[in-house]
């Protein structure tokens, strides 16, 4: 038997999102999208979430609406690189 555990979070307007974290900062480009800083600047200075320090902009999924916000986010990989279609781009 194989088991898969997933976490489902609800957005402010009631849309389900499959995401392990309660916050969007580590796994998405929420900081960049909402203008929290330049992706090329140091994360602690810009306010963009840093996966290495655990600090920066990391709003809970439940605090943001799906429409116009969460639906437009892009995933980040473990080192903070953002996925654009089939390629991964460095935030620096």
N, C-alpha and C positions, 0 to 999 in steps of 0.2 A: 504494500500500500504506500502511496506517495501523498504527501500533504503539502499544500502551499498556504502560507499565511500572508494575508495582505491587510493593509490598513486603508479604510475608506474614511475620508474626511468630507465634511459638508461645507460649501462656501456660504457666504453671507446670504445669498439669494437661493439657497437650497439645492445646488448642484453637487453631486458626488464627485470626489476627486480621489484617485488611488495614489496615495503618497504616504510613505512611512513617517516622515517628520510632521510635527504639528505646524511648524513654520515653513515658509517658502524660500527662505534665504539660502540655505545650503544647496538645494537641488535645482533651483531655477535662477533666472536672470531678473528677478523682481526688483532688486536694487537699481540695476542699470535701466530697466524699463520705466521706473518711476522717478528717474533723475536723481538718485541718491549719490551720484558721483560718476566720474569718468572711469570706465573699465580699466584703463591703463594706469590709473593712479593707485597708490597703496591702499588696500582695502580698509585699514583702520582710519586713514585720513578721509577717505571718500564716504564711508558709511556702508559700502557694499559688504555683504557678509563674507567672512573668511573661513573656509573649512579647516584651516590650520589653527586658528585661535578660538573659533566658536563665537566671535564677536562681529557685530555689524547688523545691518537691517535684516530682520527675520520675522516678518509679520505672520500671525497665525492664519491658516487657510480660512478659518471661520470668520475672520474679520474683513475679508475682501469679497467682492462680487465676482461671479463667473464672467458675466457679460462685460466686455470692455477691459477686463483686467486679467484674471487667471487664464482665460481662454487664449490669451496672446503670449503667455510665458514660454520660454525655451528652457529645456533641461540643461543642467551642467553635469559634467562628469566629476570624478573625485578630486581633481586638482583645480577645479574652478573654470575649466574650459567650457564654453557654451556650444551646444549643438545647433548648427544651422543646416537644415535638410540632412545631407549625408556627410557633412564635414564638421570637424571640431575646431574651434577658433580660440586662441589664447586670449584671456582678458587683459593681458599686459601689453 
